[in-house]
Amino acid sequence: MVEIWFTPASARRTLERLRPAVEALHRLFVEMESRRPPAPGSDSRVDPLYYAMLDKLVRGLRRLRRSGLRVDDLGRGLLDFPARRDGRPVLLCWRVGEPALDFWHDPGDGAHRRRVDEAGPWQAPPDRAEPVC
C-alpha cells in the first residue's frame, strides 16, 4: 500500500470533502454507545439496529482510511493526517467542532498540539497526488 501524506493545504481540502461524513460517523458512534450490546455471555438480546449501525460505521471508517486519514478517537471526533515536516513524520490534526485544521503534533504526543505554520518546512508527497476519496 502506498503511503499517503498531506501538506496543510491538501489536508484542508480533504477535510472539506470529508467533513460531513466524519461528523456523521462521530454522531453514529456516540449513538451506538447508548445501544452497546450487553456483556458477552449475557442472555440479553442485542438491538438489531446496532448491527446495521456497526456496518455503516465500518464502511465509513474504511473510506477514511483509503483517503489516508487516521481516526485517533472517533468518540471525541479526533482525526490525524500523516504529514512530513523537516524530514520527519508528524500528524496534522483536527477535532469535530473545530472550524478548520490548524494544528499538528508528533506521533504519540497528541496532547501537545502546535499551530500550523503555513510557511513551515512541510514536505509534499513525491508524486503530489491527491488522496482518493
KEDO-722369 format. One record per atom (N, C-alpha, C): residue number from 1; residue in one letter; x, y, z. Coordinates in Angstrom, 3 decimals. Example, Ala and Ser with C-alpha at 12.3 -4.5 7.8 and 13.67 -1.06 7.14 Angstrom:
! KEDO-722369
{num=1; residuo=A; x=13.190; y=-5.690; z=7.800};
{num=1; residuo=A; x=12.300; y=-4.500; z=7.800};
{num=1; residuo=A; x=13.200; y=-3.300; z=7.800};
{num=2; residuo=S; x=12.850; y=-2.250; z=7.080};
{num=2; residuo=S; x=13.670; y=-1.060; z=7.140};
{num=2; residuo=S; x=12.900; y=0.030; z=7.870};
***
This chain:
! KEDO-722369
{num=1; residuo=M; x=0.836; y=-1.188; z=0.000};
{num=1; residuo=M; x=0.000; y=0.000; z=0.000};
{num=1; residuo=M; x=0.884; y=1.256; z=0.000};
{num=2; residuo=V; x=0.543; y=2.211; z=-0.833};
{num=2; residuo=V; x=1.299; y=3.446; z=-0.947};
{num=2; residuo=V; x=1.012; y=4.331; z=0.256};
{num=3; residuo=E; x=2.069; y=4.854; z=0.835};
{num=3; residuo=E; x=1.904; y=5.762; z=1.970};
{num=3; residuo=E; x=1.353; y=7.096; z=1.470};
{num=4; residuo=I; x=0.314; y=7.576; z=2.126};
{num=4; residuo=I; x=-0.267; y=8.871; z=1.787};
{num=4; residuo=I; x=0.118; y=9.835; z=2.891};
{num=5; residuo=W; x=0.626; y=10.985; z=2.499};
{num=5; residuo=W; x=0.801; y=12.041; z=3.483};
{num=5; residuo=W; x=0.339; y=13.357; z=2.897};
{num=6; residuo=F; x=0.138; y=14.302; z=3.767};
{num=6; residuo=F; x=-0.522; y=15.550; z=3.428};
{num=6; residuo=F; x=0.357; y=16.750; z=3.732};
{num=7; residuo=T; x=0.062; y=17.842; z=3.069};
{num=7; residuo=T; x=0.543; y=19.155; z=3.464};
{num=7; residuo=T; x=-0.644; y=19.811; z=4.165};
{num=8; residuo=P; x=-0.468; y=20.923; z=4.857};
{num=8; residuo=P; x=-1.643; y=21.579; z=5.450};
{num=8; residuo=P; x=-2.721; y=21.890; z=4.404};
{num=9; residuo=A; x=-2.319; y=22.343; z=3.222};
{num=9; residuo=A; x=-3.306; y=22.685; z=2.188};
{num=9; residuo=A; x=-4.060; y=21.453; z=1.704};
{num=10; residuo=S; x=-3.362; y=20.353; z=1.438};
{num=10; residuo=S; x=-4.054; y=19.161; z=0.946};
{num=10; residuo=S; x=-4.907; y=18.532; z=2.043};
{num=11; residuo=A; x=-4.465; y=18.618; z=3.301};
{num=11; residuo=A; x=-5.273; y=18.100; z=4.412};
{num=11; residuo=A; x=-6.570; y=18.898; z=4.540};
{num=12; residuo=R; x=-6.481; y=20.204; z=4.384};
{num=12; residuo=R; x=-7.690; y=21.032; z=4.479};
{num=12; residuo=R; x=-8.663; y=20.742; z=3.338};
{num=13; residuo=R; x=-8.140; y=20.539; z=2.129};
{num=13; residuo=R; x=-9.019; y=20.185; z=1.004};
{num=13; residuo=R; x=-9.705; y=18.840; z=1.254};
{num=14; residuo=T; x=-8.940; y=17.882; z=1.748};
{num=14; residuo=T; x=-9.504; y=16.562; z=2.035};
{num=14; residuo=T; x=-10.538; y=16.659; z=3.149};
{num=15; residuo=L; x=-10.233; y=17.413; z=4.183};
{num=15; residuo=L; x=-11.184; y=17.590; z=5.280};
{num=15; residuo=L; x=-12.472; y=18.242; z=4.791};
{num=16; residuo=E; x=-12.338; y=19.227; z=3.934};
{num=16; residuo=E; x=-13.529; y=19.906; z=3.419};
{num=16; residuo=E; x=-14.446; y=18.925; z=2.698};
{num=17; residuo=R; x=-13.852; y=18.008; z=1.933};
{num=17; residuo=R; x=-14.641; y=16.991; z=1.226};
{num=17; residuo=R; x=-15.259; y=15.979; z=2.180};
{num=18; residuo=L; x=-14.520; y=15.615; z=3.223};
{num=18; residuo=L; x=-14.943; y=14.514; z=4.096};
{num=18; residuo=L; x=-15.595; y=14.953; z=5.401};
{num=19; residuo=R; x=-15.586; y=16.244; z=5.688};
{num=19; residuo=R; x=-16.125; y=16.725; z=6.969};
{num=19; residuo=R; x=-17.543; y=16.224; z=7.245};
{num=20; residuo=P; x=-18.481; y=16.322; z=6.300};
{num=20; residuo=P; x=-19.837; y=15.834; z=6.596};
{num=20; residuo=P; x=-19.853; y=14.340; z=6.963};
{num=21; residuo=A; x=-19.060; y=13.542; z=6.268};
{num=21; residuo=A; x=-19.006; y=12.112; z=6.562};
{num=21; residuo=A; x=-18.381; y=11.858; z=7.933};
{num=22; residuo=V; x=-17.329; y=12.584; z=8.258};
{num=22; residuo=V; x=-16.665; y=12.415; z=9.560};
{num=22; residuo=V; x=-17.610; y=12.809; z=10.691};
{num=23; residuo=E; x=-18.293; y=13.929; z=10.533};
{num=23; residuo=E; x=-19.229; y=14.366; z=11.573};
{num=23; residuo=E; x=-20.372; y=13.370; z=11.732};
{num=24; residuo=A; x=-20.854; y=12.790; z=10.618};
{num=24; residuo=A; x=-21.917; y=11.786; z=10.690};
{num=24; residuo=A; x=-21.413; y=10.520; z=11.388};
{num=25; residuo=L; x=-20.185; y=10.103; z=11.104};
{num=25; residuo=L; x=-19.620; y=8.925; z=11.773};
{num=25; residuo=L; x=-19.444; y=9.168; z=13.267};
{num=26; residuo=H; x=-19.036; y=10.369; z=13.618};
{num=26; residuo=H; x=-18.892; y=10.719; z=15.040};
{num=26; residuo=H; x=-20.251; y=10.614; z=15.747};
{num=27; residuo=R; x=-21.293; y=11.193; z=15.145};
{num=27; residuo=R; x=-22.638; y=11.116; z=15.738};
{num=27; residuo=R; x=-23.115; y=9.668; z=15.835};
{num=28; residuo=L; x=-22.848; y=8.892; z=14.782};
{num=28; residuo=L; x=-23.239; y=7.485; z=14.780};
{num=28; residuo=L; x=-22.544; y=6.733; z=15.906};
{num=29; residuo=F; x=-21.256; y=6.968; z=16.079};
{num=29; residuo=F; x=-20.500; y=6.297; z=17.137};
{num=29; residuo=F; x=-21.068; y=6.635; z=18.511};
{num=30; residuo=V; x=-21.357; y=7.901; z=18.733};
{num=30; residuo=V; x=-21.912; y=8.327; z=20.023};
{num=30; residuo=V; x=-23.271; y=7.657; z=20.260};
{num=31; residuo=E; x=-24.096; y=7.588; z=19.224};
{num=31; residuo=E; x=-25.390; y=6.929; z=19.365};
{num=31; residuo=E; x=-25.224; y=5.428; z=19.630};
{num=32; residuo=M; x=-24.257; y=4.822; z=18.987};
{num=32; residuo=M; x=-24.008; y=3.390; z=19.190};
{num=32; residuo=M; x=-23.622; y=3.092; z=20.636};
{num=33; residuo=E; x=-22.913; y=4.006; z=21.255};
{num=33; residuo=E; x=-22.513; y=3.798; z=22.647};
{num=33; residuo=E; x=-23.736; y=3.582; z=23.543};
{num=34; residuo=S; x=-24.829; y=4.268; z=23.228};
{num=34; residuo=S; x=-26.038; y=4.114; z=24.045};
{num=34; residuo=S; x=-26.763; y=2.803; z=23.747};
{num=35; residuo=R; x=-26.418; y=2.154; z=22.655};
{num=35; residuo=R; x=-27.042; y=0.891; z=22.265};
{num=35; residuo=R; x=-26.073; y=-0.282; z=22.389};
{num=36; residuo=R; x=-24.984; y=-0.062; z=23.061};
{num=36; residuo=R; x=-23.951; y=-1.089; z=23.181};
{num=36; residuo=R; x=-24.554; y=-2.409; z=23.648};
{num=37; residuo=P; x=-24.146; y=-3.512; z=23.012};
{num=37; residuo=P; x=-24.664; y=-4.823; z=23.427};
{num=37; residuo=P; x=-24.263; y=-5.155; z=24.858};
{num=38; residuo=P; x=-25.035; y=-6.019; z=25.478};
{num=38; residuo=P; x=-24.676; y=-6.450; z=26.833};
{num=38; residuo=P; x=-23.362; y=-7.231; z=26.811};
{num=39; residuo=A; x=-22.847; y=-7.487; z=27.968};
{num=39; residuo=A; x=-21.584; y=-8.213; z=28.089};
{num=39; residuo=A; x=-21.700; y=-9.596; z=27.443};
{num=40; residuo=P; x=-20.589; y=-10.113; z=26.886};
{num=40; residuo=P; x=-20.614; y=-11.466; z=26.312};
{num=40; residuo=P; x=-21.101; y=-12.480; z=27.338};
{num=41; residuo=G; x=-21.897; y=-13.416; z=26.860};
{num=41; residuo=G; x=-22.435; y=-14.440; z=27.751};
{num=41; residuo=G; x=-23.753; y=-14.051; z=28.382};
{num=42; residuo=S; x=-24.187; y=-12.825; z=28.184};
{num=42; residuo=S; x=-25.448; y=-12.360; z=28.743};
{num=42; residuo=S; x=-26.601; y=-12.952; z=27.940};
{num=43; residuo=D; x=-27.733; y=-13.143; z=28.605};
{num=43; residuo=D; x=-28.926; y=-13.634; z=27.921};
{num=43; residuo=D; x=-29.716; y=-12.503; z=27.279};
{num=44; residuo=S; x=-29.276; y=-11.278; z=27.472};
{num=44; residuo=S; x=-29.976; y=-10.140; z=26.900};
{num=44; residuo=S; x=-29.792; y=-10.111; z=25.386};
{num=45; residuo=R; x=-30.811; y=-9.660; z=24.725};
{num=45; residuo=R; x=-30.798; y=-9.599; z=23.273};
{num=45; residuo=R; x=-30.143; y=-8.291; z=22.791};
{num=46; residuo=V; x=-29.398; y=-8.388; z=21.691};
{num=46; residuo=V; x=-28.763; y=-7.207; z=21.102};
{num=46; residuo=V; x=-29.758; y=-6.559; z=20.145};
{num=47; residuo=D; x=-29.878; y=-5.259; z=20.241};
{num=47; residuo=D; x=-30.758; y=-4.498; z=19.347};
{num=47; residuo=D; x=-30.273; y=-4.697; z=17.908};
{num=48; residuo=P; x=-31.133; y=-5.220; z=17.000};
{num=48; residuo=P; x=-30.712; y=-5.440; z=15.610};
{num=48; residuo=P; x=-30.226; y=-4.155; z=14.929};
{num=49; residuo=L; x=-30.730; y=-3.021; z=15.339};
{num=49; residuo=L; x=-30.287; y=-1.751; z=14.769};
{num=49; residuo=L; x=-28.795; y=-1.528; z=15.021};
{num=50; residuo=Y; x=-28.313; y=-2.062; z=16.128};
{num=50; residuo=Y; x=-26.897; y=-1.903; z=16.459};
{num=50; residuo=Y; x=-26.015; y=-2.476; z=15.349};
{num=51; residuo=Y; x=-26.393; y=-3.652; z=14.826};
{num=51; residuo=Y; x=-25.586; y=-4.276; z=13.783};
{num=51; residuo=Y; x=-25.616; y=-3.469; z=12.483};
{num=52; residuo=A; x=-26.742; y=-2.901; z=12.146};
{num=52; residuo=A; x=-26.831; y=-2.044; z=10.962};
{num=52; residuo=A; x=-25.949; y=-0.811; z=11.150};
{num=53; residuo=M; x=-25.969; y=-0.251; z=12.346};
{num=53; residuo=M; x=-25.140; y=0.912; z=12.640};
{num=53; residuo=M; x=-23.659; y=0.544; z=12.566};
{num=54; residuo=L; x=-23.326; y=-0.625; z=13.090};
{num=54; residuo=L; x=-21.936; y=-1.083; z=13.071};
{num=54; residuo=L; x=-21.447; y=-1.257; z=11.634};
{num=55; residuo=D; x=-22.278; y=-1.814; z=10.779};
{num=55; residuo=D; x=-21.911; y=-1.983; z=9.373};
{num=55; residuo=D; x=-21.645; y=-0.625; z=8.719};
{num=56; residuo=K; x=-22.509; y=0.331; z=8.978};
{num=56; residuo=K; x=-22.342; y=1.683; z=8.416};
{num=56; residuo=K; x=-21.059; y=2.329; z=8.938};
{num=57; residuo=L; x=-20.784; y=2.138; z=10.210};
{num=57; residuo=L; x=-19.580; y=2.696; z=10.817};
{num=57; residuo=L; x=-18.326; y=2.105; z=10.179};
{num=58; residuo=V; x=-18.292; y=0.797; z=10.022};
{num=58; residuo=V; x=-17.121; y=0.140; z=9.441};
{num=58; residuo=V; x=-16.890; y=0.605; z=8.000};
{num=59; residuo=R; x=-17.958; y=0.710; z=7.205};
{num=59; residuo=R; x=-17.811; y=1.185; z=5.831};
{num=59; residuo=R; x=-17.276; y=2.620; z=5.799};
{num=60; residuo=G; x=-17.757; y=3.465; z=6.686};
{num=60; residuo=G; x=-17.276; y=4.846; z=6.750};
{num=60; residuo=G; x=-15.819; y=4.939; z=7.164};
{num=61; residuo=L; x=-15.428; y=4.128; z=8.126};
{num=61; residuo=L; x=-14.030; y=4.133; z=8.571};
{num=61; residuo=L; x=-13.097; y=3.647; z=7.473};
{num=62; residuo=R; x=-13.546; y=2.662; z=6.698};
{num=62; residuo=R; x=-12.732; y=2.192; z=5.566};
{num=62; residuo=R; x=-12.522; y=3.311; z=4.552};
{num=63; residuo=R; x=-13.563; y=4.081; z=4.290};
{num=63; residuo=R; x=-13.462; y=5.199; z=3.344};
{num=63; residuo=R; x=-12.421; y=6.210; z=3.834};
{num=64; residuo=L; x=-12.465; y=6.518; z=5.116};
{num=64; residuo=L; x=-11.495; y=7.464; z=5.670};
{num=64; residuo=L; x=-10.082; y=6.917; z=5.547};
{num=65; residuo=R; x=-9.913; y=5.638; z=5.849};
{num=65; residuo=R; x=-8.588; y=5.031; z=5.787};
{num=65; residuo=R; x=-8.051; y=5.045; z=4.346};
{num=66; residuo=R; x=-8.916; y=4.759; z=3.369};
{num=66; residuo=R; x=-8.492; y=4.800; z=1.962};
{num=66; residuo=R; x=-8.057; y=6.208; z=1.562};
{num=67; residuo=S; x=-8.613; y=7.197; z=2.209};
{num=67; residuo=S; x=-8.255; y=8.587; z=1.920};
{num=67; residuo=S; x=-6.967; y=9.009; z=2.610};
{num=68; residuo=G; x=-6.403; y=8.134; z=3.425};
{num=68; residuo=G; x=-5.142; y=8.419; z=4.096};
{num=68; residuo=G; x=-5.283; y=8.947; z=5.508};
{num=69; residuo=L; x=-6.516; y=9.152; z=5.972};
{num=69; residuo=L; x=-6.740; y=9.684; z=7.317};
{num=69; residuo=L; x=-6.582; y=8.588; z=8.361};
{num=70; residuo=R; x=-6.254; y=9.013; z=9.547};
{num=70; residuo=R; x=-6.198; y=8.108; z=10.702};
{num=70; residuo=R; x=-7.213; y=8.615; z=11.720};
{num=71; residuo=V; x=-8.069; y=7.729; z=12.148};
{num=71; residuo=V; x=-9.048; y=8.096; z=13.167};
{num=71; residuo=V; x=-8.385; y=7.834; z=14.510};
{num=72; residuo=D; x=-8.108; y=8.901; z=15.232};
{num=72; residuo=D; x=-7.434; y=8.784; z=16.522};
{num=72; residuo=D; x=-8.421; y=8.389; z=17.608};
{num=73; residuo=D; x=-9.574; y=9.039; z=17.654};
{num=73; residuo=D; x=-10.586; y=8.756; z=18.673};
{num=73; residuo=D; x=-11.931; y=9.216; z=18.116};
{num=74; residuo=L; x=-12.718; y=8.271; z=17.610};
{num=74; residuo=L; x=-13.983; y=8.638; z=16.985};
{num=74; residuo=L; x=-14.977; y=9.180; z=18.005};
{num=75; residuo=G; x=-14.918; y=8.702; z=19.228};
{num=75; residuo=G; x=-15.811; y=9.203; z=20.270};
{num=75; residuo=G; x=-15.610; y=10.683; z=20.547};
{num=76; residuo=R; x=-14.383; y=11.138; z=20.456};
{num=76; residuo=R; x=-14.075; y=12.559; z=20.643};
{num=76; residuo=R; x=-13.967; y=13.298; z=19.311};
{num=77; residuo=G; x=-14.067; y=12.549; z=18.206};
{num=77; residuo=G; x=-14.016; y=13.164; z=16.882};
{num=77; residuo=G; x=-12.633; y=13.629; z=16.480};
{num=78; residuo=L; x=-11.596; y=12.869; z=16.834};
{num=78; residuo=L; x=-10.218; y=13.260; z=16.533};
{num=78; residuo=L; x=-9.692; y=12.550; z=15.284};
{num=79; residuo=L; x=-9.199; y=13.335; z=14.337};
{num=79; residuo=L; x=-8.606; y=12.801; z=13.114};
{num=79; residuo=L; x=-7.166; y=13.263; z=12.988};
{num=80; residuo=D; x=-6.339; y=12.402; z=12.417};
{num=80; residuo=D; x=-4.956; y=12.743; z=12.117};
{num=80; residuo=D; x=-4.703; y=12.571; z=10.626};
{num=81; residuo=F; x=-3.891; y=13.467; z=10.076};
{num=81; residuo=F; x=-3.486; y=13.433; z=8.679};
{num=81; residuo=F; x=-1.974; y=13.282; z=8.670};
{num=82; residuo=P; x=-1.448; y=12.132; z=8.270};
{num=82; residuo=P; x=0.011; y=11.967; z=8.247};
{num=82; residuo=P; x=0.658; y=13.049; z=7.380};
{num=83; residuo=A; x=1.766; y=13.560; z=7.850};
{num=83; residuo=A; x=2.480; y=14.623; z=7.141};
{num=83; residuo=A; x=3.977; y=14.476; z=7.411};
{num=84; residuo=R; x=4.746; y=15.268; z=6.712};
{num=84; residuo=R; x=6.190; y=15.311; z=6.950};
{num=84; residuo=R; x=6.583; y=16.766; z=7.120};
{num=85; residuo=R; x=7.344; y=16.989; z=8.165};
{num=85; residuo=R; x=7.804; y=18.339; z=8.486};
{num=85; residuo=R; x=9.275; y=18.229; z=8.860};
{num=86; residuo=D; x=10.095; y=18.984; z=8.196};
{num=86; residuo=D; x=11.541; y=18.943; z=8.471};
{num=86; residuo=D; x=12.112; y=17.535; z=8.302};
{num=87; residuo=G; x=11.566; y=16.774; z=7.361};
{num=87; residuo=G; x=12.086; y=15.440; z=7.083};
{num=87; residuo=G; x=11.642; y=14.349; z=8.043};
{num=88; residuo=R; x=10.724; y=14.661; z=8.935};
{num=88; residuo=R; x=10.278; y=13.635; z=9.896};
{num=88; residuo=R; x=8.751; y=13.537; z=9.875};
{num=89; residuo=P; x=8.232; y=12.357; z=10.223};
{num=89; residuo=P; x=6.778; y=12.198; z=10.229};
{num=89; residuo=P; x=6.133; y=12.938; z=11.397};
{num=90; residuo=V; x=5.033; y=13.623; z=11.102};
{num=90; residuo=V; x=4.205; y=14.297; z=12.100};
{num=90; residuo=V; x=2.751; y=14.056; z=11.701};
{num=91; residuo=L; x=1.832; y=14.547; z=12.499};
{num=91; residuo=L; x=0.414; y=14.396; z=12.210};
{num=91; residuo=L; x=-0.284; y=15.742; z=12.277};
{num=92; residuo=L; x=-0.884; y=16.145; z=11.164};
{num=92; residuo=L; x=-1.796; y=17.287; z=11.187};
{num=92; residuo=L; x=-3.060; y=16.763; z=11.848};
{num=93; residuo=C; x=-3.725; y=17.579; z=12.661};
{num=93; residuo=C; x=-4.857; y=17.038; z=13.401};
{num=93; residuo=C; x=-6.040; y=17.996; z=13.414};
{num=94; residuo=W; x=-7.207; y=17.398; z=13.546};
{num=94; residuo=W; x=-8.473; y=18.134; z=13.565};
{num=94; residuo=W; x=-9.437; y=17.393; z=14.482};
{num=95; residuo=R; x=-10.308; y=18.152; z=15.122};
{num=95; residuo=R; x=-11.336; y=17.603; z=16.023};
{num=95; residuo=R; x=-12.694; y=18.112; z=15.573};
{num=96; residuo=V; x=-13.687; y=17.212; z=15.575};
{num=96; residuo=V; x=-15.054; y=17.621; z=15.241};
{num=96; residuo=V; x=-15.418; y=18.833; z=16.093};
{num=97; residuo=G; x=-15.947; y=19.850; z=15.440};
{num=97; residuo=G; x=-16.318; y=21.080; z=16.127};
{num=97; residuo=G; x=-15.325; y=22.207; z=15.903};
{num=98; residuo=E; x=-14.094; y=21.872; z=15.522};
{num=98; residuo=E; x=-13.126; y=22.927; z=15.223};
{num=98; residuo=E; x=-13.446; y=23.498; z=13.842};
{num=99; residuo=P; x=-13.300; y=24.819; z=13.670};
{num=99; residuo=P; x=-13.663; y=25.434; z=12.395};
{num=99; residuo=P; x=-12.728; y=25.051; z=11.245};
{num=100; residuo=A; x=-11.478; y=24.736; z=11.543};
{num=100; residuo=A; x=-10.510; y=24.424; z=10.491};
{num=100; residuo=A; x=-9.408; y=23.535; z=11.046};
{num=101; residuo=L; x=-8.618; y=22.988; z=10.155};
{num=101; residuo=L; x=-7.459; y=22.202; z=10.550};
{num=101; residuo=L; x=-6.313; y=23.178; z=10.786};
{num=102; residuo=D; x=-5.967; y=23.405; z=12.036};
{num=102; residuo=D; x=-4.970; y=24.419; z=12.381};
{num=102; residuo=D; x=-3.840; y=23.910; z=13.274};
{num=103; residuo=F; x=-3.793; y=22.596; z=13.524};
{num=103; residuo=F; x=-2.803; y=22.084; z=14.473};
{num=103; residuo=F; x=-2.077; y=20.867; z=13.922};
{num=104; residuo=W; x=-0.925; y=20.588; z=14.535};
{num=104; residuo=W; x=-0.168; y=19.379; z=14.247};
{num=104; residuo=W; x=0.490; y=18.919; z=15.543};
{num=105; residuo=H; x=0.919; y=17.653; z=15.537};
{num=105; residuo=H; x=1.643; y=17.116; z=16.701};
{num=105; residuo=H; x=2.541; y=15.979; z=16.256};
{num=106; residuo=D; x=3.470; y=15.630; z=17.120};
{num=106; residuo=D; x=4.344; y=14.487; z=16.863};
{num=106; residuo=D; x=3.548; y=13.203; z=17.088};
{num=107; residuo=P; x=3.876; y=12.128; z=16.373};
{num=107; residuo=P; x=3.190; y=10.859; z=16.612};
{num=107; residuo=P; x=3.315; y=10.445; z=18.083};
{num=108; residuo=G; x=2.230; y=10.004; z=18.650};
{num=108; residuo=G; x=2.229; y=9.570; z=20.046};
{num=108; residuo=G; x=2.168; y=10.698; z=21.046};
{num=109; residuo=D; x=2.026; y=11.926; z=20.586};
{num=109; residuo=D; x=2.026; y=13.065; z=21.505};
{num=109; residuo=D; x=0.923; y=14.055; z=21.142};
{num=110; residuo=G; x=-0.309; y=13.544; z=21.017};
{num=110; residuo=G; x=-1.437; y=14.390; z=20.643};
{num=110; residuo=G; x=-1.798; y=15.438; z=21.675};
{num=111; residuo=A; x=-1.296; y=15.300; z=22.878};
{num=111; residuo=A; x=-1.606; y=16.276; z=23.926};
{num=111; residuo=A; x=-0.868; y=17.600; z=23.709};
{num=112; residuo=H; x=0.187; y=17.581; z=22.909};
{num=112; residuo=H; x=0.980; y=18.791; z=22.673};
{num=112; residuo=H; x=0.807; y=19.269; z=21.233};
{num=113; residuo=R; x=-0.391; y=19.743; z=20.943};
{num=113; residuo=R; x=-0.678; y=20.243; z=19.602};
{num=113; residuo=R; x=-0.052; y=21.617; z=19.421};
{num=114; residuo=R; x=0.466; y=21.838; z=18.228};
{num=114; residuo=R; x=1.069; y=23.126; z=17.890};
{num=114; residuo=R; x=0.351; y=23.710; z=16.683};
{num=115; residuo=R; x=0.327; y=25.021; z=16.592};
{num=115; residuo=R; x=-0.306; y=25.700; z=15.456};
{num=115; residuo=R; x=0.453; y=25.401; z=14.171};
{num=116; residuo=V; x=-0.300; y=25.239; z=13.103};
{num=116; residuo=V; x=0.302; y=25.024; z=11.790};
{num=116; residuo=V; x=0.930; y=26.328; z=11.313};
{num=117; residuo=D; x=2.172; y=26.254; z=10.932};
{num=117; residuo=D; x=2.877; y=27.388; z=10.321};
{num=117; residuo=D; x=2.880; y=27.126; z=8.826};
{num=118; residuo=E; x=2.088; y=27.894; z=8.092};
{num=118; residuo=E; x=1.948; y=27.664; z=6.653};
{num=118; residuo=E; x=3.284; y=27.672; z=5.933};
{num=119; residuo=A; x=4.181; y=28.535; z=6.350};
{num=119; residuo=A; x=5.473; y=28.632; z=5.675};
{num=119; residuo=A; x=6.471; y=27.622; z=6.222};
{num=120; residuo=G; x=6.025; y=26.833; z=7.187};
{num=120; residuo=G; x=6.922; y=25.870; z=7.811};
{num=120; residuo=G; x=7.489; y=24.874; z=6.816};
{num=121; residuo=P; x=8.375; y=24.051; z=7.251};
{num=121; residuo=P; x=9.053; y=23.115; z=6.354};
{num=121; residuo=P; x=8.207; y=21.867; z=6.055};
{num=122; residuo=W; x=7.015; y=22.070; z=5.498};
{num=122; residuo=W; x=6.142; y=20.949; z=5.144};
{num=122; residuo=W; x=6.628; y=20.342; z=3.840};
{num=123; residuo=Q; x=6.599; y=19.026; z=3.768};
{num=123; residuo=Q; x=7.032; y=18.344; z=2.564};
{num=123; residuo=Q; x=5.827; y=17.738; z=1.865};
{num=124; residuo=A; x=5.761; y=17.930; z=0.566};
{num=124; residuo=A; x=4.694; y=17.343; z=-0.237};
{num=124; residuo=A; x=5.068; y=15.909; z=-0.595};
{num=125; residuo=P; x=4.065; y=15.066; z=-0.813};
{num=125; residuo=P; x=4.360; y=13.702; z=-1.261};
{num=125; residuo=P; x=5.131; y=13.739; z=-2.577};
{num=126; residuo=P; x=5.954; y=12.734; z=-2.847};
{num=126; residuo=P; x=6.779; y=12.742; z=-4.050};
{num=126; residuo=P; x=5.981; y=12.859; z=-5.347};
{num=127; residuo=D; x=4.801; y=12.222; z=-5.405};
{num=127; residuo=D; x=4.034; y=12.261; z=-6.655};
{num=127; residuo=D; x=3.028; y=13.391; z=-6.701};
{num=128; residuo=R; x=2.865; y=14.126; z=-5.614};
{num=128; residuo=R; x=1.930; y=15.251; z=-5.497};
{num=128; residuo=R; x=0.489; y=14.837; z=-5.765};
{num=129; residuo=A; x=0.213; y=13.544; z=-5.714};
{num=129; residuo=A; x=-1.160; y=13.077; z=-5.966};
{num=129; residuo=A; x=-2.044; y=13.367; z=-4.778};
{num=130; residuo=E; x=-3.264; y=13.768; z=-5.065};
{num=130; residuo=E; x=-4.258; y=13.979; z=-4.024};
{num=130; residuo=E; x=-4.767; y=12.609; z=-3.570};
{num=131; residuo=P; x=-5.087; y=12.459; z=-2.290};
{num=131; residuo=P; x=-5.674; y=11.206; z=-1.826};
{num=131; residuo=P; x=-7.018; y=10.961; z=-2.526};
{num=132; residuo=V; x=-7.329; y=9.710; z=-2.728};
{num=132; residuo=V; x=-8.584; y=9.320; z=-3.363};
{num=132; residuo=V; x=-9.643; y=9.127; z=-2.295};
{num=133; residuo=C; x=-10.825; y=9.692; z=-2.495};
{num=133; residuo=C; x=-11.907; y=9.538; z=-1.533};
{num=133; residuo=C; x=-12.842; y=8.446; z=-1.952};
***
